[in-house]
Amino acid sequence: MLKKIRNLFLLIILVGVGFWVYRTHENVKNVMKYDDFVTQTLEKHGVSGNRELVLSIIYTETKGKRTDVMQSTESTHDTIETEEDSIHQGITNLTEMLEYAHEKGVDVWTGVQAYNFGKAYVDYIAKNGGKNTLTLAEAYSKDVVAPSLGNTTAEEYYHITLNSLLFNKGKLYKNGGNIFYAKEVRWNMKIVHLFNW
């Protein structure tokens, strides 16, 4: 009886892993549809080395399943009407964040986190050690981003990922951005690379 239960459990795990691999591959395949346009747009900006980073941001934001594939509406006053508009604006914003991070002498992942939090996050990190950490991102989310968007009571919600569960039981501040954003993009760079077959 115990052997049957163990075999059933193993079968469930194998099916779950198989489904995750299939779904992840399909999501990466969807993101890779934008590879050529991403490459062309990066070349126009003179930053062609950031191709995998941009594709990973698309994966992180939407898996390429919405018109605003890079969720770049918040960084512009213009309307995002096509995936190309989103990629152009997203790359413009990301390039600005990365250049500002370099100018301020902070790590590149601060620039990536600033894509989610806004440019002032770079200044915050420059004044607090020069390196993006989850502890600093959480404090900035709670004390700056969330209150600026109306969450003055530190109201939280669940955002379940492995990083979030290990760090703070899967919680983010409502209207506070995603404190795990840079880590998620970094992880998704590996996913995009691994599943692009």
N, C-alpha and C positions, 0 to 999 in steps of 0.2 A: 504493500500500500504506500509506504513512504517513498519507494522508488518511483511509483506512478506519479505521485505529487511532485517529486523533484523533476521528473521528465516533463510534466505539464508546465511547471514553472520555467524550465529552460526553454521550452517551446514558445511560451509567451514572451520571454526576453528576446529570443531570436527574431520573432515576428516584429516586436517593437523596434529592435535595432534595424531590421530590414526596412521597415516603414520609414524610420528616421533617415536612413541613407538614401532611399528613393526620393523622399520629399526634399531633402537637402540638395540632392543632385538636380532636381527639377527647378528649385529656387535659384540655384547658381546658374543653370542654363538660361533661365529667364533674365537674370542680371546680365549675363554675357551678351545678350542681344544689343546692349548699349556700348559694348567694348569699342567698336570703331568710332562712334561719335564721341565717346569719352576721350579716346586717343587724339582725335582731330582737335577737340576743344582744348585739351591740355597743351598741344603743340602751339595753338594760337596764343595761349597764355605764357608759353615758354617754360612750362613746368611738367614736361612729359614723364618725369620720374615718379609722379604721384598716381599713375594709372591704377595700380592695385589698391591704393588707399581710396580712390574715388569709387571704384567698383565695390569695395568693402562697405563704404558709406551707403551706397545704393542698397546693398544687401541688408545692412543694419536698419535702414529707414523703412524700406517698403518691399524688399525682395524684388523690386522692379515691377510691382503690380498696380501702381497708381500712376496717374499722369505726372504728379509732382514726385518723381522717383527719388529725388534727393531731399524732399521736404524743405525746399528752399524758399517757400512763400514768405516765411517770417523774416527773411533777410532782404526783402525788396518791397518797393511800393508798386512794382509792376505786377500784372496778372500772369500767373503761370498757366499757359494754355496747352503746352505740349511737353512731352518728355525732354525734348531738346532744350526748351526754355528752362526747365528745371535743372538740367545738367549744366547749362551755361551759367545760370545764377549760382548753383551750388559750387561749381569750380571757382567762380569769381570770389564767393564768400570764403571758401576753404583756403584759397591762395592768400587772401587778405589775412586770415587768422594765422596761417603758418608763417607768413612774412613778418607779422607783428610779433609772434612768439620768438622768432629768430632775432629780431631787433631788440627785444627786451631780455634776451639771453636765457629764456626758459626752454624746457624740453619740448620736443615736437608733439608729444601727446597732450601737452597743455593746449597747443593750437588746435588739435583735434577735438578736445573737450570743449574748447571755445566755440567750435562749430555748433555745438548744442546749447551752450550757456550764453554765448555772446562775447564780444571782444574784451569787455571789462574783466573777464575771468583771467586773461593773460596778465593784466596789471596786478590782480589779486595774488596770483602765483608768484609773480616777480617780487612782491613784497613779503612772501611767505615761503622762502626756500628755493624757488626756481624750478620745482618739479611737481607735476601733477600727482596727487595721491587721492585715494578714496576718502580719507579723513578730511582733506582740504575741500574736495568737491562736495562732500556732504555738508560741511559748514557753510560753504558758499550757496549751495542750493537752499538750505534752511534760512540763512540770514539775509541773503540778497535776492536771489531769483524768485523764490516763492512769495515773499512779502510784496515784491514789486508787481506781481501778477494777482494780488488779492488774498493770498493764503497767509494771514497774519497769526494763525493759531497753530502752525506747524502740523496741519492735517496731513496724514499719510495715506498711501494706498500700496497695494502689493504689486511688485514687478518681479516675477519669479524667473531667475536665471541662477546658474551655479554660483557665479560671483556674488550675486545679491543675497542668496541664502547663506553663504559662508560669512559675508561681511555684516549684514544687519537683519537677517531673517527675511530678506526680500522686500524691503520697504523703500519707497521714494516719497518725497514731499509733493503733495498736489501742487501743480503749477510751478514746480521747482526744477524742471528739466530732469535729465537722467544722469545721475552721478556716476553711473557705470559706463557711460557712452564711449569714452576712449578705450576702455578695456574690451568692450563688446566689439568695437571696430577692429581692434588689434586681433582679437580671436577670429573675427569673421574674415580677416585677411587670410588666415590659415585655411579656413573653410573654403573660401572662394578658390584658393590655389589648389587645394586637395581635391575638390569635387569638380573642377573644370576639365572634364573628359567627355 
